[in-house]
Amino acid sequence: MKSHPNCKINLGLHVVGKRPDGYHNLETIFLPVHDLCDELEITPVKGSDTVVWQEGIVLDNAPEDNLCMKAYRLLHDEFHIPPVEILLRKHIPFGAGLGGGSSDAAFTLKMLNDMFSLGLATADLEQRAARIGADCAFFIQNRPAYATGIGDQLEPIDLDLSAYRIAIEIPPDEHVSTREAYAGLHLQGGSRPDLRKAVRQPIVQWRKTIVNDFETSVFPAHPAIAALKDDMYRRGALYAAMTGSGAAVFGLFPL
């Protein structure tokens, strides 16, 4: 069984407060982007061990520690599913705010659910995905959504950007860890624009109303990322922003 886990971008990202558990409450709009995908192949195997193979972009963890294996173990512990071979070809950069690892994990859950006829409904898969990572649940339905909590409380929204080209770029050799992005963040006080209303405005107005709070902490330490955003506008983007905690920047260009 094969699939193509896609990346996501954030249309706005508000960090609204720190939680007692140490995480932060967020407000954002997740948008799936299908032009940049990994390749995932899962095959049942004989034997006692599940094996993960990685090709493409070299990750900073061992294959057996990636989120695909975590997704497998979660379902194995609950349903005692048999071993499989997982082949992951990475094309989505990590440390970029594109959610590639979360997408791989969510697609692994969906594929194993189908492969072994586990009968898990969408809500069941989302609940399990949220245990793997904050934004994993989004990739179960994989449609535009307004996200709150730590990114795991999802409200589907209607958003059609088919009239625009989404360009995603990363400055060479730039990686931003989530810990680094939070370390320099100063929480914004006062009321914030409702992102659900903001994205219904003409895109030329988004530049004034839709912001990613992490840009204030990331740009001073990574001026190349800030420069890339400015360059997107120079090239004609109607809206440009960093996605997630960086380092990727996206621009919306008219077709």
Salt bridges, closest charged atoms under 4 A:
ASP21 OD2 - ARG19 NH2 2.95
GLU27 OE1 - HIS14 ND1 3.32
ASP38 OD2 - LYS90 NZ 2.56
GLU39 OE2 - HIS91 NE2 2.74
GLU55 OE1 - ARG89 NE 3.10
ASP77 OD1 - HIS76 ND1 3.64
GLU78 OE2 - ARG128 NH2 2.65
ASP104 OD2 - LYS90 NZ 3.09
GLU155 OE1 - ARG196 NH1 3.11
ASP158 OD1 - ARG143 NH2 3.47
GLU169 OE2 - ARG235 NH1 2.91
GLU174 OE1 - HIS222 ND1 2.60
GLU180 OE2 - HIS222 NE2 2.69
ASP194 OD1 - ARG196 NE 3.11
ASP213 OD1 - ARG192 NH2 2.69
GLU215 OE1 - LYS229 NZ 2.80
ASP231 OD1 - ARG234 NH2 3.77
ASP231 OD2 - ARG235 NE 2.77
